[in-house]
Amino acid sequence: MKLQTSNAALLRRMAAVTLIELLITMTLTTFVVGGVVYSHIMGGRLMQFAAAKLGASDSSRKAVGKLQDEIRAATSIQIGNGTATNFTAITNGTAMQGRAIQIYPTTNSSWWLRYYYATNTSELRRVTSSNSTPQLIASYVTNAILFSKEDYLGNTLTADTGNCAINVRLQFYQLSYPMTKVGTNNFYESFQLQTRITRRILQ
């Protein structure tokens, strides 16, 4: 009789404790699951931010790498404005800055390389004297003045001299998710790339 009474009391105590434990377990499980879900969401956002920054850095490196090598190896360079089919150099007495740059690898003026800003598509493009098909260099460029000739102090020159540095400035934006085009009222990150390049062969 004592054994039965003890078992019944024990069962009553266990039933009461089990209900409390169940509530505590449910509460802790809710917090743990919520934390895991929140961490997953934040991790996804962090990956998007990292992809945007890495994509922009990679695009910048590709855009400037070839241009940098071509400027360094050039015999002469002209700054001006142009498209895939024409180019107008800045004349002396005017600030040597513009939307296009024409690079002459040799003394032969009929052989040239041209980088220009396409205003209708906000793109930096490249054409050559032997290939008139534009090559896309950078997209979503927001500044119109991309190239300028400067002295060693960084002042924009007003005369076309050979002893100068070429200032290249690209302001563009990279989307947080590159496959989606986002307008000005939505989320995007802006970037600026600026470098100064000097020819190896100075006059």
C-alpha positions in Angstrom: 0.0 0.0 0.0 2.8 2.4 0.8 4.5 1.6 -2.5 1.4 2.4 -4.5 0.9 5.6 -2.6 4.5 6.7 -3.2 4.2 5.9 -6.9 1.0 7.9 -7.2 2.6 10.9 -5.5 5.7 10.6 -7.7 3.6 10.5 -10.8 1.7 13.6 -9.7 5.0 15.4 -9.1 6.4 14.3 -12.4 3.3 15.4 -14.2 3.6 18.9 -12.7 7.3 19.2 -13.5 6.8 18.0 -17.0 4.4 20.8 -17.9 6.8 23.4 -16.6 9.7 21.8 -18.4 7.6 21.7 -21.6 7.0 25.4 -21.4 10.6 26.2 -20.7 11.7 23.9 -23.5 9.3 25.5 -26.0 10.5 29.0 -25.0 14.2 28.1 -25.3 13.5 26.3 -28.6 11.7 29.4 -30.0 14.7 31.6 -29.0 17.2 29.1 -30.5 15.3 28.7 -33.8 14.7 32.5 -34.0 18.4 33.1 -33.5 19.4 30.5 -36.2 16.9 32.1 -38.7 18.1 35.6 -37.9 21.8 34.5 -38.3 20.9 32.9 -41.6 19.2 36.0 -42.9 22.1 38.3 -41.8 24.6 35.9 -43.3 22.8 36.1 -46.7 22.8 39.9 -46.5 26.5 39.9 -45.7 27.2 37.6 -48.6 25.4 40.1 -50.9 27.4 43.0 -49.6 30.6 41.1 -50.0 29.7 40.0 -53.5 28.9 43.6 -54.5 32.2 44.9 -53.1 34.3 42.1 -54.6 32.5 42.5 -57.9 33.2 46.2 -58.0 36.8 45.7 -57.1 37.2 43.0 -59.8 35.5 45.2 -62.4 37.8 48.1 -61.4 40.9 46.0 -61.7 39.9 44.8 -65.1 38.9 48.2 -66.3 42.0 50.0 -65.3 44.6 47.2 -65.8 44.6 47.3 -69.5 44.2 51.0 -69.8 47.1 51.5 -67.4 49.4 49.3 -69.4 48.5 51.0 -72.7 49.1 54.5 -71.3 52.5 53.5 -69.9 53.6 52.1 -73.2 52.2 55.0 -75.3 54.4 57.4 -77.3 51.8 60.1 -77.2 48.3 60.7 -75.7 45.5 63.1 -76.4 42.6 64.0 -74.2 39.3 65.1 -75.7 35.8 64.1 -76.5 34.7 61.4 -78.9 32.7 58.4 -79.8 33.4 55.1 -81.5 33.7 56.9 -84.9 35.2 60.3 -84.1 37.5 62.1 -81.7 38.2 65.8 -81.0 41.3 66.6 -79.0 41.3 69.5 -76.5 43.2 72.5 -77.8 45.9 74.4 -76.0 44.6 77.1 -73.7 41.8 74.9 -72.5 41.8 72.6 -69.5 43.1 69.2 -70.7 40.2 67.1 -69.5 37.4 65.3 -71.3 35.3 62.2 -71.8 37.7 60.4 -74.1 41.4 59.5 -74.4 43.2 58.6 -77.6 46.4 56.6 -77.1 49.1 56.2 -79.8 51.3 53.2 -79.2 53.8 54.2 -81.9 54.8 57.3 -83.8 52.4 56.2 -86.5 49.3 58.4 -86.0 47.1 56.1 -88.0 47.4 53.4 -85.3 45.5 54.4 -82.1 43.5 53.1 -79.2 40.5 55.1 -77.9 38.6 55.0 -74.6 35.4 57.0 -74.5 32.4 57.6 -72.4 29.1 56.6 -74.0 26.6 59.1 -72.5 23.5 57.4 -73.7 24.4 54.1 -71.9 26.7 55.5 -69.1 29.4 53.1 -70.2 33.2 53.3 -70.7 34.1 51.7 -74.0 37.2 51.0 -76.1 37.8 51.0 -79.8 40.9 50.8 -81.9 42.0 51.9 -85.4 41.9 48.2 -86.5 38.6 47.3 -84.7 35.7 49.7 -84.7 33.4 47.4 -82.7 33.1 49.0 -79.2 34.4 46.9 -76.3 32.7 47.4 -72.9 35.1 48.3 -70.2 32.9 49.6 -67.3 29.1 49.9 -66.8 27.0 52.4 -64.8 29.6 55.2 -64.9 28.1 58.3 -63.4 30.8 61.0 -64.0 31.2 62.7 -67.4 34.8 63.8 -67.1 36.9 60.7 -66.9 40.4 61.7 -68.1 42.7 64.7 -67.6 46.3 65.7 -68.0 48.0 66.9 -64.8 51.4 68.1 -63.6 53.3 66.6 -60.8 51.3 68.6 -58.2 48.0 67.4 -59.5 47.0 70.6 -61.3 45.1 70.2 -64.6 47.2 71.4 -67.5 46.1 73.8 -70.2 48.8 72.9 -72.7 49.4 69.6 -74.3 52.8 68.6 -73.0 54.4 65.2 -73.0 55.7 65.4 -69.4 52.4 64.9 -67.5 50.4 62.4 -65.6 47.1 61.0 -66.9 44.4 61.2 -64.2 41.7 58.5 -64.7 38.6 58.8 -62.5 35.7 56.4 -62.7 32.6 56.9 -60.5 30.1 54.1 -60.9 27.7 52.0 -58.8 27.6 48.2 -58.3 24.3 46.7 -57.4 24.0 44.6 -54.2 22.6 41.8 -56.3 24.3 42.2 -59.7 21.6 40.3 -61.7 19.0 42.9 -60.8 18.9 46.3 -62.2 17.9 48.8 -59.5 16.8 52.4 -60.0 17.9 55.5 -58.2 15.2 55.1 -55.5 16.3 51.6 -54.5 19.4 50.2 -52.8 22.8 50.4 -54.4 26.4 51.1 -53.5 28.5 53.7 -55.2 32.3 53.4 -55.9 35.0 55.6 -57.1 38.2 54.6 -58.8 41.0 57.1 -59.3 44.5 56.6 -60.5 47.3 58.7 -62.0 49.4 57.1 -64.7 52.6 58.3 -66.4 54.1 57.2 -69.6 57.4 55.3 -69.5 58.8 57.4 -72.3 58.6 61.1 -71.4 59.5 63.9 -73.8 
